[in-house]
Amino acid sequence: MARTSFIILASLGVLTGIIFAIDPSLDLQVASFFRDLLAKPEVRRFDWVVEAARQIGPLLIIAATAPAVVTLTMKTYWPLRATPISTRAALFLIISLALGPGLLVNAILKESWARPRPGMVTQFGGDYTFMPWWDPRGTCDSNCSFVSGETSSAVWMTAPAMLTPPPWRYAALAAAGLYGTAVASMRMLTGGHFLSDVIFAAIFTGLVIWTVHGFLFRWPATRIDDRAFDTVLARFGRAIVRFFAGPGARPNEPTPPVEQTSHASLPRDIRMVSRKRFVASASTDRSSRNTTP
């Protein structure tokens, strides 16, 4: 299954790159279709749906990563308590999100690939020259068209879907796929991205998810047991506690012994009662010995 997923993603990436490199006007044709569609009054009435969906997107990311954050926090400071998900699952969610939508898409590609958005190019009333997907020498300054950040975040929802129990996994993956397709369509409908932008965003994000999952779960050379991660996090948590507690703190200090109180330090009346009880006990012991045959 994992090998098949990689073959599909890699083949789709190569095929998309070749098709849109041979005929870059395909991007303009699709963008023109969505532009004309948005101009229809019956479609404009649903603008609020698009805006609501865009507002929900970040909330879904927070909801999907919350169990991972809780798990790593508990494993760091309370390592013996039960956690929502395993440590490897938590690392898988956070690392794939950071490397995919975070680093590769938003920090590298969107900031260094100066491709203008559809609404910026001269074909649709803008001032910038249209650039094919493979040419980064555009006139966009920052937050450019290649690739779609929101599509990447939406496609990343397949990562938590992969962690669902087997009876629900395919349904969760299908739901994540439909959500990613819907977000990609909305980004093209609003003139934010070309078709090649959203396709490559999905492919790159899928490859990052595939790689991180293989690193943590599938490949024997890099796969590490959860207990090893738990040990590292627990040590890290103890180091943080010692650091913030200050140099005078002595963690794991043994409990001091209970101080023994001497008989001479007791009040006089308590000493007299104790002495009488001792004498009475000694007399009883002598009497029992004398009466024993």
C-alpha positions as a Markdown table, in Angstrom:
| # | Residue | x | y | z |
|---|---|---|---|---|
| 1 | Met | 0.0 | 0.0 | 0.0 |
| 2 | Ala | 2.8 | 2.5 | 0.9 |
| 3 | Arg | 4.7 | 1.7 | -2.3 |
| 4 | Thr | 1.6 | 2.1 | -4.4 |
| 5 | Ser | 0.9 | 5.4 | -2.8 |
| 6 | Phe | 4.4 | 6.6 | -3.6 |
| 7 | Ile | 4.1 | 5.4 | -7.2 |
| 8 | Ile | 0.8 | 7.2 | -7.7 |
| 9 | Leu | 2.1 | 10.5 | -6.2 |
| 10 | Ala | 5.4 | 10.4 | -8.1 |
| 11 | Ser | 3.7 | 9.5 | -11.4 |
| 12 | Leu | 1.0 | 12.2 | -10.9 |
| 13 | Gly | 3.7 | 14.8 | -10.2 |
| 14 | Val | 5.8 | 13.9 | -13.3 |
| 15 | Leu | 2.7 | 13.8 | -15.5 |
| 16 | Thr | 1.4 | 17.1 | -14.2 |
| 17 | Gly | 4.8 | 18.7 | -14.7 |
| 18 | Ile | 5.1 | 17.5 | -18.3 |
| 19 | Ile | 1.5 | 18.4 | -19.3 |
| 20 | Phe | 1.6 | 21.9 | -17.9 |
| 21 | Ala | 5.2 | 22.5 | -19.2 |
| 22 | Ile | 4.2 | 21.5 | -22.8 |
| 23 | Asp | 1.0 | 23.6 | -22.7 |
| 24 | Pro | 1.1 | 26.3 | -20.0 |
| 25 | Ser | -2.1 | 27.8 | -21.4 |
| 26 | Leu | -4.0 | 25.1 | -19.7 |
| 27 | Asp | -3.6 | 27.0 | -16.4 |
| 28 | Leu | -5.1 | 30.1 | -18.1 |
| 29 | Gln | -8.0 | 28.1 | -19.5 |
| 30 | Val | -8.9 | 26.6 | -16.2 |
| 31 | Ala | -8.5 | 30.0 | -14.4 |
| 32 | Ser | -10.7 | 31.6 | -17.0 |
| 33 | Phe | -13.4 | 28.9 | -16.5 |
| 34 | Phe | -13.5 | 29.6 | -12.7 |
| 35 | Arg | -13.4 | 33.3 | -13.3 |
| 36 | Asp | -16.5 | 33.1 | -15.5 |
| 37 | Leu | -18.2 | 30.8 | -13.1 |
| 38 | Leu | -17.6 | 33.2 | -10.2 |
| 39 | Ala | -19.2 | 36.1 | -12.3 |
| 40 | Lys | -22.6 | 34.3 | -12.3 |
| 41 | Pro | -25.1 | 35.8 | -9.8 |
| 42 | Glu | -26.2 | 32.3 | -8.6 |
| 43 | Val | -22.6 | 31.5 | -7.7 |
| 44 | Arg | -21.9 | 34.9 | -6.0 |
| 45 | Arg | -24.6 | 34.2 | -3.5 |
| 46 | Phe | -22.4 | 31.5 | -2.0 |
| 47 | Asp | -19.5 | 33.8 | -1.3 |
| 48 | Trp | -20.2 | 33.5 | 2.4 |
| 49 | Val | -19.7 | 29.7 | 2.2 |
| 50 | Val | -16.3 | 30.1 | 0.7 |
| 51 | Glu | -15.3 | 32.6 | 3.4 |
| 52 | Ala | -16.7 | 30.4 | 6.2 |
| 53 | Ala | -14.7 | 27.4 | 4.8 |
| 54 | Arg | -11.5 | 29.4 | 4.8 |
| 55 | Gln | -12.1 | 30.4 | 8.4 |
| 56 | Ile | -12.8 | 26.8 | 9.4 |
| 57 | Gly | -9.5 | 25.5 | 7.9 |
| 58 | Pro | -7.1 | 26.8 | 10.6 |
| 59 | Leu | -9.5 | 25.5 | 13.3 |
| 60 | Leu | -9.4 | 22.0 | 11.8 |
| 61 | Ile | -5.6 | 22.1 | 11.9 |
| 62 | Ile | -5.7 | 23.1 | 15.5 |
| 63 | Ala | -8.2 | 20.3 | 16.4 |
| 64 | Ala | -6.1 | 17.7 | 14.5 |
| 65 | Thr | -2.8 | 18.7 | 16.2 |
| 66 | Ala | -4.2 | 19.2 | 19.7 |
| 67 | Pro | -3.9 | 15.5 | 20.7 |
| 68 | Ala | -0.3 | 15.5 | 19.5 |
| 69 | Val | 0.6 | 18.5 | 21.6 |
| 70 | Val | -1.2 | 17.1 | 24.7 |
| 71 | Thr | 0.6 | 13.8 | 24.2 |
| 72 | Leu | 4.1 | 15.2 | 23.9 |
| 73 | Thr | 3.5 | 17.6 | 26.9 |
| 74 | Met | 2.3 | 14.7 | 29.1 |
| 75 | Lys | 5.1 | 12.4 | 28.0 |
| 76 | Thr | 7.5 | 15.2 | 29.0 |
| 77 | Tyr | 6.2 | 16.2 | 32.4 |
| 78 | Trp | 3.9 | 13.3 | 33.4 |
| 79 | Pro | 5.4 | 10.3 | 31.6 |
| 80 | Leu | 3.5 | 7.6 | 33.5 |
| 81 | Arg | 0.0 | 9.0 | 32.6 |
| 82 | Ala | -2.1 | 7.8 | 29.7 |
| 83 | Thr | -2.0 | 9.9 | 26.6 |
| 84 | Pro | -4.6 | 10.4 | 23.7 |
| 85 | Ile | -2.3 | 9.0 | 21.1 |
| 86 | Ser | 1.1 | 7.3 | 21.0 |
| 87 | Thr | 4.3 | 9.3 | 21.0 |
| 88 | Arg | 5.2 | 8.3 | 17.4 |
| 89 | Ala | 1.8 | 9.3 | 16.2 |
| 90 | Ala | 2.1 | 12.7 | 17.8 |
| 91 | Leu | 5.6 | 13.2 | 16.3 |
| 92 | Phe | 4.2 | 12.1 | 12.9 |
| 93 | Leu | 1.5 | 14.8 | 12.9 |
| 94 | Ile | 3.7 | 17.6 | 14.1 |
| 95 | Ile | 6.7 | 16.8 | 11.9 |
| 96 | Ser | 4.6 | 16.3 | 8.7 |
| 97 | Leu | 2.7 | 19.5 | 9.3 |
| 98 | Ala | 5.9 | 21.5 | 10.0 |
| 99 | Leu | 7.8 | 20.1 | 7.0 |
| 100 | Gly | 5.0 | 20.0 | 4.5 |
| 101 | Pro | 2.6 | 23.0 | 4.7 |
| 102 | Gly | 5.0 | 24.9 | 7.0 |
| 103 | Leu | 8.5 | 24.7 | 5.7 |
| 104 | Leu | 8.3 | 23.4 | 2.1 |
| 105 | Val | 5.1 | 25.1 | 0.9 |
| 106 | Asn | 4.9 | 28.4 | 2.8 |
| 107 | Ala | 8.5 | 29.1 | 3.8 |
| 108 | Ile | 10.3 | 28.0 | 0.7 |
| 109 | Leu | 8.1 | 27.7 | -2.4 |
| 110 | Lys | 5.7 | 30.5 | -1.8 |
| 111 | Glu | 8.4 | 33.0 | -0.9 |
| 112 | Ser | 11.0 | 32.0 | -3.5 |
| 113 | Trp | 8.9 | 31.0 | -6.5 |
| 114 | Ala | 7.7 | 34.4 | -7.8 |
| 115 | Arg | 4.8 | 33.2 | -9.8 |
| 116 | Pro | 1.9 | 35.8 | -9.9 |
| 117 | Arg | -1.6 | 34.7 | -8.9 |
| 118 | Pro | -4.3 | 34.5 | -11.5 |
| 119 | Gly | -5.8 | 37.8 | -10.4 |
| 120 | Met | -2.4 | 39.5 | -10.9 |
| 121 | Val | -1.7 | 38.6 | -14.5 |
| 122 | Thr | -2.6 | 40.7 | -17.6 |
| 123 | Gln | -5.0 | 38.1 | -19.0 |
| 124 | Phe | -7.4 | 38.8 | -16.1 |
| 125 | Gly | -6.9 | 42.6 | -15.7 |
| 126 | Gly | -3.7 | 42.6 | -13.7 |
| 127 | Asp | -0.3 | 44.1 | -14.3 |
| 128 | Tyr | 2.0 | 41.1 | -14.1 |
| 129 | Thr | 3.1 | 38.7 | -16.8 |
| 130 | Phe | 1.8 | 35.1 | -16.6 |
| 131 | Met | 4.5 | 32.6 | -15.7 |
| 132 | Pro | 4.4 | 28.8 | -16.2 |
| 133 | Trp | 4.8 | 26.6 | -13.1 |
| 134 | Trp | 8.4 | 25.7 | -13.8 |
| 135 | Asp | 9.7 | 29.3 | -14.1 |
| 136 | Pro | 10.3 | 31.1 | -10.8 |
| 137 | Arg | 11.4 | 34.4 | -12.4 |
| 138 | Gly | 8.1 | 36.2 | -11.9 |
| 139 | Thr | 7.3 | 39.6 | -10.6 |
| 140 | Cys | 5.5 | 38.6 | -7.4 |
| 141 | Asp | 7.2 | 39.9 | -4.3 |
| 142 | Ser | 5.9 | 37.5 | -1.6 |
| 143 | Asn | 3.2 | 35.0 | -0.8 |
| 144 | Cys | 3.0 | 34.1 | -4.4 |
| 145 | Ser | 0.9 | 31.6 | -6.4 |
| 146 | Phe | 3.1 | 28.5 | -6.5 |
| 147 | Val | 2.1 | 26.5 | -4.6 |
| 148 | Ser | -1.3 | 26.7 | -2.8 |
| 149 | Gly | -0.8 | 26.9 | 1.0 |
| 150 | Glu | -4.4 | 26.4 | 1.9 |
| 151 | Thr | -4.6 | 23.3 | -0.4 |
| 152 | Ser | -1.5 | 22.0 | 1.2 |
| 153 | Ser | -3.0 | 22.4 | 4.7 |
| 154 | Ala | -6.2 | 20.7 | 3.6 |
| 155 | Val | -4.4 | 17.8 | 2.0 |
| 156 | Trp | -2.4 | 17.4 | 5.2 |
| 157 | Met | -5.6 | 16.3 | 6.9 |
| 158 | Thr | -4.9 | 12.9 | 5.4 |
| 159 | Ala | -2.1 | 12.5 | 8.1 |
| 160 | Pro | -4.5 | 12.3 | 11.0 |
| 161 | Ala | -6.9 | 10.2 | 8.8 |
| 162 | Met | -4.1 | 7.7 | 8.5 |
| 163 | Leu | -4.0 | 7.2 | 12.3 |
| 164 | Thr | -7.7 | 6.3 | 12.7 |
| 165 | Pro | -8.6 | 2.7 | 13.5 |
| 166 | Pro | -8.7 | 0.4 | 10.5 |
| 167 | Pro | -12.5 | 0.1 | 10.4 |
| 168 | Trp | -12.8 | 3.9 | 9.9 |
| 169 | Arg | -9.5 | 4.6 | 8.1 |
| 170 | Tyr | -10.7 | 4.5 | 4.5 |
| 171 | Ala | -13.7 | 6.6 | 5.3 |
| 172 | Ala | -11.5 | 9.1 | 7.0 |
| 173 | Leu | -9.1 | 9.2 | 4.1 |
| 174 | Ala | -12.0 | 9.7 | 1.7 |
| 175 | Ala | -13.3 | 12.5 | 3.8 |
| 176 | Ala | -9.9 | 14.2 | 3.9 |
| 177 | Gly | -9.5 | 13.8 | 0.1 |
| 178 | Leu | -12.9 | 15.4 | -0.5 |
| 179 | Tyr | -12.0 | 18.2 | 1.8 |
| 180 | Gly | -8.7 | 18.8 | 0.0 |
| 181 | Thr | -10.5 | 18.8 | -3.3 |
| 182 | Ala | -13.1 | 21.3 | -2.1 |
| 183 | Val | -10.5 | 23.7 | -0.7 |
| 184 | Ala | -8.5 | 23.5 | -4.0 |
| 185 | Ser | -11.6 | 24.3 | -6.0 |
| 186 | Met | -12.5 | 27.2 | -3.8 |
| 187 | Arg | -9.0 | 28.7 | -4.2 |
| 188 | Met | -9.2 | 28.5 | -7.9 |
| 189 | Leu | -12.8 | 29.9 | -7.8 |
| 190 | Thr | -11.6 | 33.0 | -6.0 |
| 191 | Gly | -8.7 | 33.6 | -8.4 |
| 192 | Gly | -6.1 | 32.7 | -5.8 |
| 193 | His | -4.3 | 29.9 | -7.6 |
| 194 | Phe | -3.9 | 28.1 | -10.9 |
| 195 | Leu | -4.7 | 24.5 | -11.4 |
| 196 | Ser | -1.0 | 23.4 | -11.4 |
| 197 | Asp | -0.6 | 25.3 | -8.1 |
| 198 | Val | -3.1 | 23.2 | -6.2 |
| 199 | Ile | -2.1 | 19.9 | -7.9 |
| 200 | Phe | 1.6 | 20.3 | -6.9 |
| 201 | Ala | 0.6 | 21.4 | -3.4 |
| 202 | Ala | -1.3 | 18.2 | -3.0 |
| 203 | Ile | 1.6 | 16.1 | -4.4 |
| 204 | Phe | 4.3 | 17.7 | -2.4 |
| 205 | Thr | 2.3 | 17.5 | 0.8 |
| 206 | Gly | 1.5 | 13.9 | 0.1 |
| 207 | Leu | 5.1 | 13.0 | -0.5 |
| 208 | Val | 6.2 | 14.7 | 2.8 |
| 209 | Ile | 3.5 | 12.7 | 4.7 |
| 210 | Trp | 4.6 | 9.5 | 3.0 |
| 211 | Thr | 8.3 | 10.1 | 3.9 |
| 212 | Val | 7.7 | 11.1 | 7.6 |
| 213 | His | 5.3 | 8.1 | 8.0 |
| 214 | Gly | 7.9 | 5.8 | 6.6 |
| 215 | Phe | 10.7 | 7.2 | 8.7 |
| 216 | Leu | 8.7 | 6.8 | 12.0 |
| 217 | Phe | 6.6 | 3.6 | 11.3 |
| 218 | Arg | 7.7 | 1.6 | 8.2 |
| 219 | Trp | 11.4 | 1.6 | 7.6 |
| 220 | Pro | 13.4 | -0.7 | 10.0 |
| 221 | Ala | 16.5 | 1.4 | 9.8 |
| 222 | Thr | 14.8 | 4.5 | 11.2 |
| 223 | Arg | 11.9 | 3.1 | 13.1 |
| 224 | Ile | 12.2 | 3.6 | 16.8 |
| 225 | Asp | 10.0 | 2.1 | 19.5 |
| 226 | Asp | 7.6 | 4.4 | 21.4 |
| 227 | Arg | 9.4 | 3.6 | 24.7 |
| 228 | Ala | 12.6 | 5.1 | 23.4 |
| 229 | Phe | 10.9 | 8.3 | 22.5 |
| 230 | Asp | 9.1 | 8.3 | 25.9 |
| 231 | Thr | 12.5 | 8.0 | 27.7 |
| 232 | Val | 14.0 | 10.9 | 25.8 |
| 233 | Leu | 11.0 | 13.1 | 26.5 |
| 234 | Ala | 11.0 | 12.2 | 30.2 |
| 235 | Arg | 14.7 | 13.1 | 30.5 |
| 236 | Phe | 14.0 | 16.4 | 28.6 |
| 237 | Gly | 11.2 | 17.2 | 31.0 |
| 238 | Arg | 13.4 | 16.6 | 34.1 |
| 239 | Ala | 16.1 | 18.8 | 32.6 |
| 240 | Ile | 13.6 | 21.6 | 32.1 |
| 241 | Val | 12.3 | 21.3 | 35.6 |
| 242 | Arg | 15.9 | 21.4 | 37.0 |
| 243 | Phe | 16.7 | 24.4 | 34.9 |
| 244 | Phe | 13.7 | 26.5 | 36.0 |
| 245 | Ala | 13.9 | 25.3 | 39.6 |
| 246 | Gly | 17.3 | 27.0 | 40.0 |
| 247 | Pro | 20.8 | 25.9 | 41.0 |
| 248 | Gly | 19.9 | 25.4 | 44.6 |
| 249 | Ala | 17.2 | 22.8 | 43.9 |
| 250 | Arg | 18.1 | 19.2 | 44.5 |
| 251 | Pro | 15.6 | 16.9 | 42.7 |
| 252 | Asn | 15.2 | 13.3 | 43.8 |
| 253 | Glu | 16.5 | 14.2 | 47.3 |
| 254 | Pro | 15.9 | 11.4 | 49.8 |
| 255 | Thr | 13.3 | 12.1 | 52.5 |
| 256 | Pro | 15.0 | 13.1 | 55.7 |
| 257 | Pro | 14.6 | 10.6 | 58.6 |
| 258 | Val | 12.0 | 11.4 | 61.3 |
| 259 | Glu | 13.6 | 12.9 | 64.4 |
| 260 | Gln | 13.4 | 10.7 | 67.4 |
| 261 | Thr | 12.3 | 12.3 | 70.7 |
| 262 | Ser | 14.3 | 11.3 | 73.8 |
| 263 | His | 12.6 | 10.3 | 77.0 |
| 264 | Ala | 14.3 | 13.1 | 79.0 |
| 265 | Ser | 12.7 | 15.8 | 76.7 |
| 266 | Leu | 9.2 | 14.7 | 77.6 |
| 267 | Pro | 7.2 | 16.7 | 80.3 |
| 268 | Arg | 7.5 | 15.5 | 83.9 |
| 269 | Asp | 3.9 | 14.2 | 84.2 |
| 270 | Ile | 4.2 | 12.1 | 81.0 |
| 271 | Arg | 7.5 | 10.6 | 82.3 |
| 272 | Met | 5.8 | 9.6 | 85.6 |
| 273 | Val | 3.0 | 7.9 | 83.8 |
| 274 | Ser | 5.4 | 6.0 | 81.5 |
| 275 | Arg | 7.5 | 4.9 | 84.5 |
| 276 | Lys | 4.5 | 3.6 | 86.4 |
| 277 | Arg | 3.3 | 1.6 | 83.3 |
| 278 | Phe | 6.8 | 0.2 | 82.9 |
| 279 | Val | 6.9 | -1.0 | 86.6 |
| 280 | Ala | 3.4 | -2.5 | 86.3 |
| 281 | Ser | 4.4 | -4.3 | 83.2 |
| 282 | Ala | 7.5 | -5.7 | 84.8 |
| 283 | Ser | 5.6 | -6.9 | 87.9 |
| 284 | Thr | 3.1 | -8.7 | 85.7 |
| 285 | Asp | 5.9 | -10.5 | 83.9 |
| 286 | Arg | 7.5 | -11.7 | 87.2 |
| 287 | Ser | 4.1 | -12.9 | 88.5 |
| 288 | Ser | 3.4 | -14.9 | 85.3 |
| 289 | Arg | 6.9 | -16.5 | 85.5 |
| 290 | Asn | 6.4 | -17.6 | 89.2 |
| 291 | Thr | 3.0 | -19.2 | 88.5 |
| 292 | Thr | 4.2 | -21.2 | 85.5 |
| 293 | Pro | 4.7 | -24.9 | 86.6 |
